Structure formats: C-alpha cells, structure tokens
Amino acid sequence: MRLLLIEDEEKTSAYVKRALKELGFNVDVTADGLDGLHFAMEYDYDAIILDVMLPNLDGYGVLDRLRVSKNTPVIMLSAKGSVEERVKGLQHGADDYLCKPFSLSELVARIQALLRRNQTDGAEVTHLNIADLHIDLLARKITRGEDRLELTAKEFALLCLLARNQGKILSKMMIAEQVWDMNFDSDTNVVEVAVKRLRAKVDSPYTEKLIHTVRGMGYVLETRS
C-alpha cells in the first residue's frame, strides 16, 4: 500500500518512513505543504499522514485544496491536542487526528482502520486471492491452503506487488523501484535472490506453482495449466 507522509520535522519523518517501510508500506515523503499538495493531487495514495505546521502551506490549507477533488483518507498530526484543534482538523476534512508525540503502533492501527473503512465503501481492496493463496493486506497474513506462511517485510511487499498485478509481467526494474525504492542496477541480483526466497515459501512445498519467470522480461504471478 502506498502512503504519503507530509512532515517537516526531519527526525519524525525519517523515523516514521523507516518504520512503515519495514512493515511493507511504500512511503513518499515531503516536508513542504505545497509539495505535499502536489504529490497528493498528482498520485493516488491509500492514505496521507499530514502534519499541521508546514512551510509555505499549512496542513489545513492542504486539506482544503485536496478535498475539492479527492477523498484520500488523511490522518492529521499535530502537537496541539486541544478539543478545538481536533475539531478544526476534522472540519477541514481530516479523517482522523493524532497528537504528537504518538506511538508508531497507534499510527499503524489508525492507518489500518482508515483502510478498513474504505474497504467497506468499496474504495480499497484489502484481500487478494489467486488459486489457494490468500493475502490479507491489513492483517499482513498470508495463507496457502490451510498453511500460514511467514514472510519478511520485503517478501510480503514483493508478493503483494505481484498479486496486485497478477497476470501482468513485471520487470526487475519495476520491482526494484517499487519494493526497494531504488534505481535498478544491472549488476545487482537483489530481485533474483528475493524471488528465489519467496518461491521457497510460496511455491516449493506445493504442486501448483504461481510465481513464473518470463525470460528476458521479468516475473508474473498467475495460475497455469
């Protein structure tokens, strides 16, 4: 799932980004209100984490302009925790309001709650299935048949990327950019190694194989006769 973090406190944004990426989220970060608005309008995010105090355009201004055309779920962050401030944030269009300092576990729980709410409205897919493989994106639970599969954060992100694009061939460049947030280096074998490890858990113990290599092109997740 792709998140946008608009936060000008460098230590806070670095900590939150690192933690969320370790949990398998793709996170874009900007420290400026106008830049954040541009990202929010230009791209589709599953949720936005928005600080109130920002340079050039504060969080309320970002929300006001965003809500003209987009309903992306927004969690507002602020050091001001009074009832009046929380109400103000909600009135400007925030879906939730979290006071600083906050715990990462609470932030993640609130993000998951927003995504579940969108699923109820039919706006966000939180479960993916292919053959007997089931992915619960919110609970971060993978099962194949009756078996629970234990994946690392990167393995989970890789599998979700393939599953969201099942039937489509993804190049190693696309995978590297979206899972590792890196420009692809033809000399690195990080993608091949990750796919090999993922196959060992998802495919090797089972008769039907789901992850396939398309020579010279990339990888695809699909059922084959």
N, C-alpha and C positions, 0 to 999 in steps of 0.2 A: 504494500500500500504506500502511496506517495503522500508525504506531508510537506507543508511549507511552514518554516519557523521564521517569524519576523521579530527579531530581538536584537537590541543594540548593545546589551551587556555581553562583552566577548566571552567571559568565563562561563556565564549562564548558557549562552548559545552553543559553545563548544561542548560543554558537559551534556546538555540535552541531546544535541545531534549525535554525539558518540554513543550515548546510551540507547537512543532509539534505533540507530543503525545496527547495534549489536542485537537488538530484538527483531531485526529483519525489515524494518521500515526503510524506505527510500526518503531521504530528507534533503530538501533545498533550504538554504539559509540566506537571509538578507538582513542587514542592520539598519535599513533606511525605509521610512514609511512609503515614499513614492516608489522606490524599487520594489518593495513588497507588494504594493498595489499592482504594479506592472506584472509581476510574476503571477499573482492571484487571478488577474484578468486574462493573461495570455495562456496559462496552462490549467489543466484540470487536476485538482488535488482532492484526496479523500477527506482531508481536514486541514485547517490552518490554525497554528498556535501564534497568537498575536499579542505583543506587548502594548501597553497603553502609551508609555512615554517613548516616542521615537523622533529622530531628526526629520525635518522637512515636512512630515505629515504624521500627526499622532494616530494612535490606534482607532480612535473614534472617527477620524476623517477617512481612514482606510475602510472601515466598516460601512460608513455612509455611502461611499462611492461603489464599493463592492456589491452592496445589496441592491443597487439599481438594476443589475443584470444577472447576478449569480447568487446561488443559495448554498455555497460551500460551507459545511459546518465549521464554526470558529470557536476556539477556546481563547478567551481573553486573559492575559496575565497582567497583574498589577500589584505594586507594593501597597496600594491603597485598598484596604479591605472593609471600608465602612459600607453600611447598607446602601447609602446613597450612591456610592461609586459602583457597587454591584448592579444596582437597578439601572444606573445610567448605561453601563455596558450592555445589559440585556435590551434596553430600549433602543440602542443604536444598532442592534441586530446580532449581538453575540448569542451563541447557543449555550455557552457555559462561561463561568468566571472563576478563575483560580488565583488566590492571593499568594504573593511571594512573602517569605520563602515557602516552597512547596516540595513535597516528596515526589520523586520520579514515579513511584508506584501509583500514586494518586493521579498524576498526569496521564499515565498509560491507561489507567482504569477509566478515566473520563473520556479519553480518545476512543476507547473500545465501546463505551456507552453511546457516544455520538454515532459511531459507525453502525451499531445495532439498531439505533433509532432510524437511520437512513435505510437500513435493510427492510425495516417494517414498511417504510414508504416506497419500497421498490427502487431506491436510488443507488444502492450499493450491494454488490454480490459479496457475501461473506463465506460461502461454501462452494467448493469446486469439486467436481467428480469426473473421473474417467475410468471406465471399467470398474474394478473393485477398489480403486484408490479414492479415498475421500480426504479432502483438506478443509479443515475448519480454520479460516483465516483469523478469526478473533481469538479463539481459544488456543490457536497455534498448535493444533492437534492433527497429526497425520495418521491415518489408518489404512491398511490394505487388507481387505477381507476382515478377519477378526483380530488381526495383529496391529498393535500400536507401534509406530515407527519413531525412533528417537533421532532427530536431525539437529545438526548445529544451526546457528543463526544463518550462516551463508548458504548451507544446504537447503534450508527452508525457503530462503529468498529465491534461490535458483529454481527450486521445484515450483514455487508459486508463479514465477515468471513464465516457465514452460507451460504450466497449467492454464494460466490466463490466455495463453496464445496457442492452446492445443490445436494440432493440425497445421500450424504455421512453422516454417523453418526459421530458426533464429541463428544468426551468425555469431561467431565467437566475439566479434567486435560489439555487437548489440548486447550480448550477455555481460561482457566485461564492463561496459559503460553503466548498465543498469544495476548489476549486482555488486560490483566493486567500486563503482563511481570513479572509473579510471579510463584513460585513453588506452586502447589496446596496443600492446607491444607484441609484434610478431615473434619475438624471441622468448616470450613467456609462455608457460604451459599451465597457468593457473586455471583456465577454464577446463582444459582436458582433465586435469587432476580432480577438480571439483565434480565434474560429470562422472568420472570413474567412481569416486567415493559415493556419490548419490545413487548410482546404479547398484552398487554393492548392497545398499539398504532397500531400495525401492523395487529393483528388478531381479537381482541374482537369486533370491530364495523362491521365486515364483515362476511358473511355467510361462505365463503370458508376459512378454516384455513390452514396456511402454515408452522407454526413452531410446530413440533411434538416432544414429549418426547418418547424416546425408553428406557423403564425401564431397569435399570441396565447397560446401555450403554452410554446414553447421549442425544443429541438433533440433529434433522435433519430438514432442510428446504426443503420442496418438496410439490408438489400437490398430493392429494389423492382423489380417487373417493368417 
